[in-house]
């Protein structure tokens, strides 16, 4: 039964991704994207250089987060942590939803401590997810107010505020879940993990949440800089709403391979088209961001992974 459910789940994911790719192909075909691309041959190289620099910072923040998360079971330098994060990225980019990301990092953890490292990493994943979803909802609200004439806007604000408060409370005190009807749906092992996460100091969780927020702000800045590199200037408020909505939808939609390649581009086309940005520019920026943030670091991580595997 479990194998059957897994098969169904994968089939659903594959269907969603296929629809996303078809949507992207349709947009490319109907908007003469390849004929439009040459008009963006003039760009500001210094802005793209800044995006590369922020990519180094981005993975540096993730390396620091990983170093802190496993500090109780494995102490290594920031440089070693950085290498393990890039190695994990090289494995994760080929797996659905980048689940191989963590598998690659485990090469730096003793086998006896890997289960504990897995549990600790849940805190980091949860923190990044909360930041992405909470700010994504805020951004979505901004986009909705900009694009559509909504009545009873107080209801949307109330929902966003309620979700933000609930997510934050559950992050710092996840054991509250065990006091609700949801407990009956959680396996014993998951309940034990929740209790373990509960025991972590609030200052520890706050630090991890802060690093996750800094990573998110780095993503936003990179996206904005790439649009500016091609002389597309949108004021920060609306741009924040658009980019955070893209990250929210990209996080929700499953992927099958290559770090959500095609999924992120399709979502970007859908969202940025709301403000009449040309499809060609949207795809160019999205692809460059994937190349700078994922493809190049993953290539470097692949070399690190191969060297580590031979040891």
Secondary structure, DSSP 8 states (H G I E B T S, - for coil): -HHHHHHHHHHHHHHHHHHHHHHHHHHHHHTTHHHHGGGG----HHHHHHHHHHHHHHHHHHHHHHHHHTTTT----HHHHHHHHHHHHHHHTTSGGGTHHHHHHGGGS-GGGHHHHHHHHHHHHHHHHHHHHHHHHHHHHHHHHHHS--S-HHHHHHHHHHHHHHHHHHHH-GGGGGGSGGGGGS-HHHHHHHHHHHTS-HHHHHHHHHHHHHHHHHHHHHHHHHHHHTT----HHHHHHHHHHHHHHHHHS---SGGGTTHHHHHHHHHHGGGT--HHHHHHHHHHHHIIIIIHHHHHHHHHHHHHHH-
